[in-house]
């Protein structure tokens, strides 16, 4: 009888039957191996995406003024407009 190979656990199961596969796949170590496999895969995908986009995102040194910290498109001197209500005035949100 052929043995079943689990790619996540890198091991062969002694018997290839539905009950043995079910028992193996519901085990703690198998679930941890599956989780680790996909976590590593996601990290590799994210790193690949970063590697593809990063070089075009960074300007050469000295090409322009240094960027200010904070959210994009936020000017340091810009302040939000405050609407002050006076007694007796209707509030715009009501």
N, C-alpha and C positions, 0 to 999 in steps of 0.2 A: 504494500500500500504506500503511495507517495506521501511524503511529509509536506506539511504546510509551512511556508516560510513567512514570518511576520517582518515586514520591512522596518516598521517602527522600533521593534525590539531587537532586530538583527539576530533572530534566533529561529530555529525550526521547532515546530510542535511535534511531539512524538507520534500523534495520530491525527489524521485528517478526517474529522467528522464534524458535523454541525454543532454538536454539544461541546466538543473540545474547543472549537473556534469561539463559540459563544462565551464559554468560561474564560478563555484567555482574554478576549476583547473586553470583558467586564471587569478584569483585574485592575488593581491599583497601579501596578508598575506599567502595564500597557497604556493606561490612560495618561499617566505622567509622561511616557515616551511620546505619545501622540501630541500632547500639549507642548512639550519641548520642541518637537519637530516643527509644528506650525508657528510657534513663537520665533524660532530661528529663521524660518522662511519669511515671516513678516518683517523681521529686522533686516534681512538681506534685501527685501523689496524696497523698504524705506530707504536704506542706504544707497541702493541703486538709483532711486529717484533723486535723492539729495545730490549724488555724484553727477547726475545728468543736468540738474538745474543750477547747481552752485557756481560753476565757472562763469556762466553768463550773467549771474546775478551780481558778482563782485566786480566793481570797476578797478582798473589798475591803480596802484598807489600813486597819489599825487594828481590824479586826473581831475578831481573837483574838491570842493569843500568837504570836510568830514561830516558825516551824517549826525544829526542830533538824536539823542536817545528819546524814546517814546514811540507812540503809535505812528504809523505812516501818515504822511500828509498833515501832521500836526505842527503848526507854526508856534514857536515859543511865545510870541507876543499875542496870539489869538486868545481871546477870552470868550466864554459863552455869554450870550446876551441874556441878562436877567430882566424879567418882567416883574415890576413891582406894582402891587395893587394898592390903591388908596382906599381909605374907608368910604364906603358907599359905591365903589366901582364893582361891576360884575366881573367875576373871574372868567377868563376865556374857556376854562375846562368844564364849566357847569352849564 
